[in-house]
């Protein structure tokens, strides 16, 4: 679909796909090697992949917890590290690493089985600030690091979370297109402007979720 859209709008860029299991570090390293060998460098890195598992602390699955940490915490951190290496290797003048986080990185889920997911997103927010700190210390201020935290977005994660859009009002859910607009906005800022944190909610929602019947 993306390739077709590019052709219809006469975009001159090229579109590449590389299969990668983000819970496997070897797979990630091989993907970045392919990028280095075939494209040459990275200017923008958007860590968008994420999973959700409903798994309580009292009787939850360690396997589910590990999956959450592997995909939501370790994968974006490894990808950020490898993207930085390529930016340095190819002397990128302006780079940008963007983490697609979650509103749960700034709040507490009211779902008792959602706390490990909650914790993974809080961890990603801390690590993104850590990335900014390390870039500053290294003298790499030309490379930005941003975290974008949306509320509910209309993606496949609803299935994994055992949720359905029918349980929510349409106005509660952001579209993928609306999120893409926000990412573009963050990417389009000038070299002296950094949007470090962005929270994106549908109108009428709060950062912290509350029961609707209160």
N, C-alpha and C positions, 0 to 999 in steps of 0.2 A: 504493500500500500504506500509506503513512504517513497519507494523508488518511482512508482507511478505518479505520485503527487509532484515529485521533483521534475519529472519529464513534462508534465502538464504545465508547470510554471516556468519551464525553461531554465531551471537552476543548472549552473555549470559544474557543480561539485559532483563527486563520486561517492557512492554508498557501498560500504563493505560490511560484511557480517562475519563474526568469528564465534563459534560455539565455545562456551566456557562454563564449567561448574564452579560457581563462586564459593562453594564450601570446600574446594580442593585447591590448596595453594599452588601445587604444581600446574594445574590447569590455568590459574591466573597468570603465573609467570610465563607459561608458554604463549598465552594470549598477548602479553606485552612484548614478548620476543617477536611474535608475528608482526605486531605493529611497528616495532623498531626496524625489522628487516624489510617490510613491504611499504610502509608509509613514511617512516623516518622520525616521527616525533608526535608530541601531543601538546595542544594548546588549551583544550578544555577537557576536563574529566568530570562526568556527572555520574555519581554513584546512586543509581535509582533503584536497584534491586532490593527487595526486602520481603520477609515472610512474617506470618503471625501464627502462633500456636496457642490455643487455649489450654493451659496446663497450670493447675494450682500449685502453690508452694507446699501445701500439706500432703498432697497425694499425687503430685504431678510426675510426668515422665522426664527422667534425666536426659533421655534421647531428644525429646522435644526442646528442652532447655539448651542443649548443646547446639541443635540446629539453629535456634534463635541467635545465639552468640556467634556462631560461625558465619551466618549470612548477614546479620544486622550490625555486627561490631567488627569482627576480624576482616571480613571481605572488603568493606569500604576502606578500612585502615591499610590493608595490604595494597589495594588498588591506588590509594592516595600516595603511598610510598613509591610504588613503581612508576606512577605518572610523574611524580616529582623527579625521579631519576632521569626519565626521558626528556623532561623539560630542561634539565640542567645539561644533559648530554648534547642536546641540539640547540642550546643557547636561545631558548624561547624568550622573546622580549616581554611578552605579557601572557601569563598563564592563569588558569582559574580552575580550582577544584571545588565542586559543588556537591554537598551531601543532601540527598532528599531524605529528610528526617521525618518527624511526625509530631503532631500536637501533643502526643503522649511524652515527648521529650521535654515538655514544659509543664506537665500536669500529671495527675494521677488517675488511672483508669478506674471507673466505678465497677468494672467487671472483676470479680474476685479471682478469676482464672487468667487474668491478663497481665499480671504484675511482672513476669519475666520479660515479656515483650516491652512493657513499660520501661523496665530497667535497661534493656538493650538500646532503646532510643535516648534515654538519659545519658547513657555511656557515650553514644555517638556525638551528642552535643558537647560533652566534655572533651572528647578526643578532637573535635573540630577546632575548639578553642586552643587545645594543645598544639594542633597543627599550625594555627596562626602564630602562636608563640614561637615555635621552632623556626618557622620561616623568617620571622623578624630577627631572631638571634643569629640565624645563618646569613643575614643580609640579603635575603631573597624577597624583598618587599614588592617585587614586580610579579610575584605569584600570589594570587588571592585564594582565600578559603572561605566558603560561605555555607551556611546551613539553612535550608528551606523546610519549614515544618508545616505541612498542610493538615487540615482536618480530614474528614472522610472524602475520598476521591473515588470516582466510579472506575474501579479496576478489578482485576481477578482476585484481589485480596479478600473481597467479600466472601468468596466461596471458601477460602481457607479458614476464615474466621467464623464460618457457619452463620453468616449474616445474610440477609436479603435486603435489597433496596426497598422492598415493599414494607419492611418494618420501619422505614425512615421516611420522612417527608422528602420530596424531590429537592426542596430548597436546602436541605441539610447536606447535600452531596455536591462537591465540586466536580466539574468535568475534567477529563484529561487535557482538553484544549485550554481550559482556564489555567491549569497548572503549567502548561507549556508556555503560556504568555508570561507567567510570573518568572519562570526560569530565564526566558529571553530578556526580561527586564533586568534581572540581576546580572546577566552576562553582558548587557549593553552599557553598563556604567563606565565612566571614564577611568583612566589609570590611577587617579588620586582619590577615587571613591570606592569604598568597600561596603557592601551590604553584608555584614557579618552574620546576622540572624534575621530571618523573615518568617513570620507566622502568617499563614493564609487560611482564613476561615470563610465559610459561606455566611452571608449576612444573617444575623440572628443567633449565631452560635457563640459560645464562650470558650475561653482557653481551657478552663476546667469544666468537665462535664458534670451536669447535675440532673437528678431525676426530674422528668418533665411534670410529674403529678404533684410536686411540692408547691 
